[in-house]
Amino acid sequence: QVQVVESGGGLVQAGGSLRLSCTVTGLTSNHHAAAWFRQAPGKEREGVSGFTWTARDIAYIDSVKGRFTMSRDAAKNTLYLQMNTLNDDDTAMYYCAIDRNRWGDLTRWNDSSRYGYWGQGTQVTVSS
């Protein structure tokens, strides 16, 4: 059984930083693309960052480019989202998502229906 567990959220002042972690267990290989999504109250879930199964190609939404960095430690089966210069608009529940299929590229990286495994989310709150 695949399990996805996020951690690292919390309350941070505007301009501060957080690093989210996502540990994945139960997959038979590391050859799955992945993404981070977020959902703020009253808003639709949106893709924040996604990468291919090789983790060499990474995509970000415009609002986080230059501030967020997605990475992976394959040996630890863990994904990360380093978030710097946080602002009020970054306040949301953040979810880690794993592609249901292997060998994925960046096509439709921000389409939530592509991902078959989700964590429970970790809350990020930015105070101004």
C-alpha positions as CSV (number, residue, x, y, z in Angstrom):
1,Q,0.0,0.0,0.0
2,V,1.3,3.4,-1.0
3,Q,1.5,6.0,1.7
4,V,2.3,9.7,1.3
5,V,3.1,11.8,4.3
6,E,3.8,15.5,4.3
7,S,5.4,17.5,7.1
8,G,7.1,20.8,7.7
9,G,4.2,23.2,7.6
10,G,3.6,25.8,10.2
11,L,3.1,29.5,11.0
12,V,5.7,31.8,9.6
13,Q,6.0,35.6,9.2
14,A,5.9,37.2,5.8
15,G,9.4,37.1,4.2
16,G,10.3,33.9,6.1
17,S,11.0,30.4,4.9
18,L,9.7,26.8,5.4
19,R,10.8,23.5,4.0
20,L,8.1,20.9,3.3
21,S,8.9,17.2,3.2
22,C,7.0,14.4,1.6
23,T,7.9,10.8,2.4
24,V,6.6,8.1,0.1
25,T,6.5,4.4,1.0
26,G,5.0,1.4,-0.8
27,L,6.0,2.3,-4.3
28,T,7.8,-0.4,-6.3
29,S,10.1,2.1,-8.0
30,N,11.2,5.7,-7.9
31,H,10.2,6.2,-11.5
32,H,7.1,8.3,-10.7
33,A,6.6,12.0,-11.5
34,A,5.4,14.1,-8.6
35,A,4.0,17.5,-7.7
36,W,3.1,19.8,-4.9
37,F,-0.4,21.3,-4.9
38,R,-2.0,23.8,-2.5
39,Q,-5.5,24.9,-1.7
40,A,-6.4,28.0,0.1
41,P,-9.8,28.5,1.8
42,G,-12.5,29.2,-0.8
43,K,-10.1,28.6,-3.7
44,E,-9.5,25.7,-6.1
45,R,-6.5,23.4,-5.6
46,E,-3.6,24.5,-7.8
47,G,-0.4,23.0,-8.8
48,V,2.6,24.7,-7.3
49,S,5.5,22.6,-8.6
50,G,6.0,19.4,-10.5
51,F,8.9,17.3,-11.7
52,T,9.4,14.4,-14.1
53,W,10.3,10.9,-12.9
54,T,14.0,11.7,-13.4
55,A,13.6,14.9,-11.3
56,R,15.7,16.7,-13.9
57,D,12.9,18.8,-15.3
58,I,10.9,20.9,-12.9
59,A,8.0,23.2,-13.5
60,Y,6.6,26.0,-11.2
61,I,3.6,28.3,-11.3
62,D,4.6,31.9,-12.0
63,S,3.8,33.1,-8.6
64,V,6.4,31.0,-6.9
65,K,9.2,31.1,-9.5
66,G,12.5,32.2,-7.9
67,R,11.1,31.6,-4.4
68,F,10.3,27.9,-4.2
69,T,12.5,25.0,-5.1
70,M,11.4,21.4,-5.5
71,S,13.8,18.6,-5.0
72,R,14.1,14.9,-4.3
73,D,16.3,12.6,-2.2
74,A,15.7,9.2,-4.0
75,A,17.6,7.3,-1.3
76,K,15.2,8.5,1.4
77,N,12.1,8.3,-0.8
78,T,11.5,11.9,0.1
79,L,10.5,15.0,-1.8
80,Y,11.0,18.6,-0.6
81,L,9.6,22.0,-1.3
82,Q,11.9,24.8,-0.1
83,M,9.8,27.9,0.2
84,N,11.5,31.3,0.6
85,T,10.2,34.9,0.8
86,L,6.8,33.7,1.8
87,N,3.8,36.1,1.5
88,D,0.1,36.0,2.5
89,D,-0.9,34.5,-0.9
90,D,1.1,31.4,0.0
91,T,-1.1,30.6,2.9
92,A,-2.8,27.2,2.1
93,M,-2.9,23.5,2.7
94,Y,-0.1,22.0,0.8
95,Y,-0.3,18.5,-0.7
96,C,2.2,16.1,-2.1
97,A,1.0,14.1,-5.1
98,I,2.5,11.1,-6.9
99,D,1.8,10.1,-10.5
100,R,-0.3,7.0,-10.7
101,N,1.9,5.9,-13.7
102,R,5.7,5.6,-14.0
103,W,7.9,7.4,-16.5
104,G,5.9,10.6,-16.5
105,D,7.0,13.9,-18.0
106,L,5.8,17.4,-17.4
107,T,2.7,17.1,-19.6
108,R,-0.3,18.1,-17.5
109,W,1.9,18.3,-14.5
110,N,-0.6,20.6,-12.7
111,D,-3.6,18.5,-13.5
112,S,-4.6,16.9,-10.2
113,S,-6.4,14.0,-12.0
114,R,-3.0,12.7,-13.1
115,Y,-2.0,11.8,-9.6
116,G,-3.1,8.7,-7.9
117,Y,-1.4,9.0,-4.5
118,W,-1.9,12.0,-2.2
119,G,-0.9,12.9,1.3
120,Q,-3.1,14.3,3.9
121,G,-1.7,17.8,3.6
122,T,0.3,20.1,5.7
123,Q,-0.9,23.6,6.6
124,V,1.2,26.7,5.8
125,T,0.1,30.0,7.3
126,V,1.9,33.2,6.6
127,S,1.3,36.2,8.9
128,S,1.9,39.7,7.8
